[in-house]
Amino acid sequence: MNWRRGLLLAGIHLAVAGSMVFMMEARDDRAMSDAEEGIMERAVEAAIKPPAAPELVNPAPAPAVKPENPDEGEAVIFSPCGMWVHYVPQVVVVQATEMPADLLAGWEDVCPPGWTLAGRLHRIMTWQPTSSSMATQRKIDAGLGLMIAMQWFLLGAFPLVRNPSWRRWWGEPGSFITVCAVLAGFLALFHPVEGAARLPASLAMLVWFLWFGLLVWRILSFTWRLVVRRPVAAG
């Protein structure tokens, strides 16, 4: 068990993901502040607006017109779950480089499944952040950070590729994903080049699939060795 390597990888990934989460929280705070300022400005404009003429205060109600088509009176429910969502580079960095933890947390997912942390907390993605949605989002952010720390402590302490050479660090999936995460996170910090962060993040996602395949292969190989040894031990 290489617990020092696990702590090192956990700290690196927490620093990268934490900076992306902080940028998303700052964006939502600005959006909520701008919305509140807009409401205040409209309230002030309504207060200083001259009153309407008496004959226009209570106009006669227009006669109700019954729709010819019965479907015209039905309410239309809009759901963003079936739409193609364009995520900002900061979100892509976290979703790609921290894929297992992000799948469990449902962080910044428009329609998170019910088994994720965001789904459990009944988080609903709205076009305009509110104080209640921000409070729920902070809980999801904290849960994501805890999952990332546990994930990389285990991956660093128990690497699938034993004793990788420093000259071939790319041969160990955890090391390669970490390098891609640092590069993608660095690029995402700067607005002019933040779009370039998608490339190393995509490479990290591909290596995650490689890691899952290697994990399945190791489990199958271990199971096969147990099956083969059992008749020998019995004899």
Protein Blocks (a to p, Z undefined) as FASTA:
>chain_A
ZZklmmmmmmmmmmmmmmmmmmmmmmmmmmmmmmmmmmmmmmmmmmmpccddfklmmgcd
ddddddfblklmpccdddfklpccdddfklmmmmmmmmmmmmmnopoiabacfkbmklmn
opacdfbdcfklmmmmmmmmmmmmmmmmmmmmmmmmmcfbghiafklmmlpmklmmmmmm
mmmmmmmmpmklmmmmmmmmmmmmmmmmmmmmmmmmmmmmmmmmmmmmmmmmmZZ
